[in-house]
Amino acid sequence: MRQLKQSAVVFFAIVILGSILSAIIPPMQSPDEGDHLKRAYLLSIGSHVHTPSGQSTGGDIDDGLKDFMAAYLNAVANKPHTTLTPQTIHDANEIRWSGTRSFDPMPNASPYFPLAYIPQAIGLRIGQTLNLRVGTSYRLARAASLAAIAALLALSFQIFRPNALVICVLALPMTMFQIASATQDGISIAWLILSASLFRHGLERERSFPTWMGVLLILSAFLVMSSRPQLFPIALFPASVFWVRRDRRALVVTAIATLGALAWIIHGLGVVNMGHPRSMSTGQILSMYAHHPMELIAVFARTLSDPGYLAFYWHSFVGILGWLDTPMPASIYLSAAVALIVAAAISFSRDVSRCARWLPIFCAAAALGLAFLAMLITWTDQPAQFIVGVQGRYFTAPALLVAYGLGSQSTSERRAMAQLVVCGGFLAISAFLTASTVLWRYYLGM
C-alpha cells in the first residue's frame, strides 16, 4: 500500500509539473518536433512513410496539421528575438483538420519504430474523431504523452528506487522541456528508465521476478532499441537478467526481440532517405573508414577535444531550449554541475555487483560512441574535420545509464536527507529557471 501511494505521488508530481511547462511551451519548439508529430499522425490514421522519387522520406499529412505546424515554426522557431503575438496564437488555434492530405518530408523521424508514438497518436486520433481543432488535438497528444511518461516513471520507481543522480538528470531543463513536448524523447527516456529499473531488480536473485516483469523488460528494451538505435547495447539488459536467472525460454524471446530491433534498424538505414546533401553515401562512408580506421579515430579525437564542441555539448545537455536558440541563464549551468557531482557522490554505493555496476556504464559508453558514429555516417559531409549534428540531449540516456550503474537509493538516513536536499533544491531551481526562460523567450521578450 505504501509503495502504491509513493507511485501515485510520483505520477501526479510529474503530471502537474509537466502540465505547467506544457501549458507555456509553444507548439513545435522542440528540435524535430514537427517530424515526430507527423510520424504520430501517420500512426493515428494507420498510414506509413514512403519516399517519392528524388525526395526525402515522409508521408501524406493532413493539410490542416501542416498549417498549424507552419504557423508556429514560421513565427518563432530559430528567431530568438521574436515573441509570439496574440494574433498568431489565435489564428493558429482556429485551424481545423482539413480532411485533405499531401506529402510532407519527415526524415528525422522516419527511421523510428512507429509504435513508440502510440500516446501521441491516441491524442491526435481523439481530436480527429471528435472534430476538434488541430491545436486542441495537439494538446491532447502532449497530454497523452505526458501521462504515459508519468505512468512509466512511477512504475519504474516502484520496481527499483532511483538514486539522486537519476532524479537530477530528469530535473535538467533540457530533459523537462523534452518531456513536456510532443517529441519522442520523453517517451524513450521513460522506457529506458523502466528497462534499467527492471534490469537492476532482476539481477537481485533473492527478489521475485514474475513473468510480467520479464515481458516488460523485453518490451521496453525492444522499444528503446528500435526507436533509439544508438541505445542498441541495452539488449544486454534482458539477456543478462535471464542468464542469471537461468530462464532459457526468456533468453530465446530476448534473442528474437533483439533480432527484430536490429532488422528494423537495418531496414531504416536501407529505405529512409534523409535528404541531406552529401558527397558520399552512407555505405561509401562506412567502407572508407573501414579501410582507413586511423582516420575514424582522428575525427573522433578532434571532435571530443575541441573546446567549442565540448562547451556546446555541456550547455545543450543542461539546456539550450527551443531550436537550440534559447540559452538558459549562466547560473543554471553552474548549479547543474554542482548538483550532478554531489548527486553522483550520494548515489555511489559499494554493494553493487559487477554486472549491475559495469554493464550500464558499458552500455552508456557504447551508446555515446554509436551516436557520434551515426552522425558521422548519416549527417556529416566528407572528408570530415569534425563530427557535426551531435547535441547535448543525446547524452541524457547515457547519463541515466551511468546513474543506474552507481547504485540504488541509499537507505542511510543521512544520505536520504542529503538526496532530498540536493534533488529538491535542484528541481526547484531548474523548474523556476526553465519556466521563466520560456516565458521571457516566447511571450515577454528577452
N, C-alpha and C positions, 0 to 999 in steps of 0.2 A: 504493500500500500504506500509506503514511504517513497519507494522508487517511482511509482506512478505519479505521485504528487510532484516529485522533482522533475519528472519528464514533462508534466503539464506546465510547470513554471518555465522550463526551458523553451517549450513550444510557444507559449504566449509572449514571453520576453522577446523572442526572435521576431514573431509576427508583429508585435507592437512597434519595436524599433525599426524593423524593415518597412512597415507601412508608413511610418513618418517620413523616412527617407524616400520611399517610392512616391509619396504624395508631392514632394518638392523637386524630385529629379525629372526633368522634362523627358518626353519620349525621344528615342533614337540618339541619346547622348553617350551611350556606352560603345566602346570600339566594336565595330562589326555587328551592332545590334540589329541593324536592318536586315542583314543576311540571315541572322538567326531567326528573326521574326518571320521572314519569308519561308524558311525551312519548316517552321512550326505551322504556318498557314497551309503549306502543301500537305503536311500530315493531317491537318484538320479536315481536308476535303478528299483525302485518300489519293492524292496525286504524287508525282515523283519528279526528280530532277532529270534534265536532259541537256544535251549540248548541241545546239544548232551549228551548222557549218560556219566556221570562222568566228564563233563567239565563245565567251566564257560559259561554263556550266551554270544553269539556272533553272527556272520553272515558270509556269504560267500563273501569274499573280493577279488578284483582283485589282482593278484599276483604282478603286476607292482606297484600298490599303496603300497602294503606291503613292497616291496623292497625299495621304495622311503622313507617310514617312517623309516625303519630299518637303512638306510644309515645315517640319521641324529641322530637317537636315539643312535646308536652304536658309533657314532663319538664323541659326546659331552655331551649327557644327563647324569647327575649325575657324570660328570667328570670335576670338577670346574677348574682344572689346565690344561685342554686340549682345544685347539682352533681348529677352522675349517681350513683345508688346501684347497688351490685352487683345488687340485686334487679331494678331497672329494666332493666339491661343483659341479665341472664339471661332475663327474661320476653320482652324484645324479640327476643332471639336464638333463642327457641324457636318463634317464629311461622313457620308454613309457608304455602305457596301454597294458597289455598282452592279454586281452580277455579271460583269464582263471581265475577261481576263486577257492578259497579254504577257509575252515573255519578258522576264527581267533576270539579269545575272545575279548569282549569289555564290561566287567561287569559294569564299572563305568558310561557308557552312556546308557546302555540298558534300564534302568527304565524310561527314559525321553520320553515325548510325541514327536514323530518323526517330526511333522510339525513345531516344533520350529527350525528345521535345514534347513528350506526352502532356505534361502540365500546361505548357503554353498553348498547345493545340486544343486542349479542352476549353480553356478560356476563350480562345478565338471561335471555336465551334459553337459555344453557348451564345456568344454575341451574334453570330450569323443566323443561328436558328431563331433567336428572339427578335431579329431585325433591329438590333441596337446599332448605335453609331460606331464607327470604326474606333474612335478614341475610347469609348466605353469598353468595347471588346478588348482593346489593347490593355486597359487597366485590369480587366478580368484575367488576361493572360499573365500579367505581372503578379496578381493576387494568387492565382493557382500555383505559379512557380514558387512564390514565397512560402505558401502553405506546405508545399511538398518539401522544400528545403528545411523548414522548421520541423516537420514530422520526422524526416530522415535524421536530422541532428539530435532531436530529442531521443529517438530510438538508439542512436549510436552512443549517446552519453549514458543511457541506461545500461547498455551492454558492457561498456568499458568507460570508466570515468576519465574525462580528459584532464591533461595536466595544464599548467599555466601557459606553456608555450603554444599549445593548440588554441587556447582561448584568445591569446594576444594576436596570433596570426589572423584569426577570424575577425578580430576587432580592428584590424588595419583599415584605414579609409578606403583603399582600393578594393579590398575584399567586400566590405559592406556595400560599397557602391555597385559592385557587380551582382551581389545577392539581391539588391533591391531593383535591379533592371531585369529586362526580359531576355537576356542572353543565356547561353548555355553554361557559362562559367559557374554560377551559383549552384546549379543542379549537379554539375560534375564534381564540384568540391564536396557537396553533401554525400554523393555516392562514394567518393574516395574515403571520406571520414568513416562512413559505415563499413566499408571494406577493411580499413585499418583497425577499427574497433573490433570487428569480428575476428580478424587475424590475431590480435593480441589476446582476446578472450579465448580463442580456440587453442592457442599454444599452451594454455594453462590446463594441463590434463586432469587436474583434480576437479575442475569445474565442468558441469554438464554442457554439452554442445548438441542440442536437439537438431532434428532434421531441418526445421525451418531456418535455423541459423546457417546450416550448410548451404541451403538453397539460396538464401540471401547473400552469402559470401560469394558464391559463384556468379549470381546475377549482378551484384554490384561491381565485381571485378570486370565482368564482361562489358557492362555499360560504360565503365570508365575507359577500358582499353579501346573500345570501338568508337568512342566519341572524343577521346584524347589519346591519339596513337603514341605520343611521347611517354605516356604512362603505361605502356605495354608491359614493362617489367613487373608490375604488380600481379601478373599471372602467377608469380611465385607465392603470393599470399595464400590462396586456397590450396595450392599444391603442397606447401609446407605444412599447413594445418592438417590436411587429410593424410599426409605421410606420417606425421607424428601420431595421429590417432589410428593409423593403420586401416583406413577406410578405402578399400580398393575401388568400390563402386563409385564413390565420390571423386576419386582420382581420375577415373575414366571420364566422368561427366565434366570434370575440370579440363581435361585434355581436349574434349570435344568443344567446349566453350572457348577455350584459348585458340584452337584452330579456326573456329568460326570468326572470332575477332580478327585474327590475322588475315583470314580470307577477305573480310570486309575492308581492311586497310589496304591490302594489295589491289582489290577491286577499285577502291577510290583513287589510288595512285594511277591506275590504268585508264580510267574513264573520265576523271574530272579534269577539265581544262581550267587552270587558274586564271588564264587570260593576262598574265603578267609577261610583258615582252622581255625575252632574254635571248642571248646569243647562242645558248646551248640548251638542249632538252635535259630533263631530269636524268634520263638514262645515260646520256653523254657525260653529265657531270659526275655521276657515280663511277662510270668507267674511268674517267680522268683521274679521280682521286684514288681509285683502286690501283692504278698504275703508278701514281706519284703520292704515296702516303705521307711523305715528309711535307708536301705542300698542304695537306689536310691539317697536319699538326701545326704548321706555321700559321695558317689562317686562324685556327683556334687560339693559339698563343697570342697573336697580335690583338685579337678581339678582347680576350679576357685580361689583357694587361694594359689596355688603353684607358686612361683616367676618365675620358669623356664618356665612353660606353659604360664604365663601372658606375659613374655618378648617375647616369640615366637609369641604369638597372635598379639602383637603390631607390631613387626618387619615385620611379614608376611602380616599384614593388610596394612601397608605403602608400603612395597615392599621387598620381597626376590624373585628375579626373577628366570627364568628358572624352573628347577625341584626342587625348594627350595634349590638351590646350589649356588646362586649368590646374596650375601647380597649387599646392597647399601652402599655408604659412610655414616659414622655416622651422618654427618650434615643433611641429609635428614630426619632422624627420629626426630631430634630436630626441624627442620623447619616445618615438618608436624604437630607436636604437637602445636606449636605456631599458625600456620595458622588455624588449625581446631578450637582451642579455641577462637581465635579472630573472625573467621567466624561465629561461633555459637553465639557469643555475638552480632555481627552485624545483624544476621538473626532473632534474637528473637524479637517478637512483641507481644504486649498485646491484640490487637484487633483481636484475633483468637477465634472462637467458641470452646466450649469444645470438640465437636465431631472432629473438624478439628485438634485440638491440641492432644488429648489423644488417639484417635483411631490409628493413625500411630505409636505412641510411644508404645501402647499396642501390635500392630502387630510386631513391631521390637523386643520387649522383648519375645513374643511368638515364633517368628522365630528363635531367638537365642537358646531358650530352646529346640525347636524341632530339631535344627541342632545338638546340643550336644546329645540329646536323640537318634537321628538316628544313629550317630556314635557309641553310646554305644551299641545299639541292633544289628547293622549290621556289625560292624568293630572291636569292642573291645572284646578281649577274656575275659572269665570269670573264676574265680572271678576277678573283676576289681578293681584295686587300683586307676587308673585314666582313664578318657575317652581319647582315642587316636584317631588320624586321623583328628581332627578339625584344620583347617588352618585359618589364618587371613583374607583371601579373603571371607570367609563365613560371615564376619562382614560387608562387603561392603553394601549389601542390607539393613540390619538393620540400618546402619548409614544413608543411604539415607532416610529411612522412618522417622527416628528421625528428620532429617533436614526438611522434609516436615511438620512435626508437629510443628516446631518452628515458622514458618511464611513465608510469601512471600517476594519477593524482595521489599525493602523499597523504598518509593517514596521521602523520605527525601534526599535533595541534599547532605548533609554531609555524610549520610550513603551510598549513591550511590557512592560517591567518595572513601570512605573507602573500599567498596566492590571491586571497580575497582583496587585499590592499592593492597589489600590483595590477591585477586584471580589472578590478573595479575602477581604479583610478585611470588606467589607460583607456578603458572602454568609454568612460565619461569624457575624457579629453578628446578622443578620436571622434566620437559621435557629435560632440559640440562643434569641433572644427570642420568636420565633413558637412554638417548641415549649414553652418554659416558660410562656408566656401561656396556651396551650391546656391544659396540664396543670393549672395553678392554677385556670383558669376552670371546667373541666368535672369535675375529679377531686379536687383538693386543697382547693379553697375559696379565695376571694380574701381 
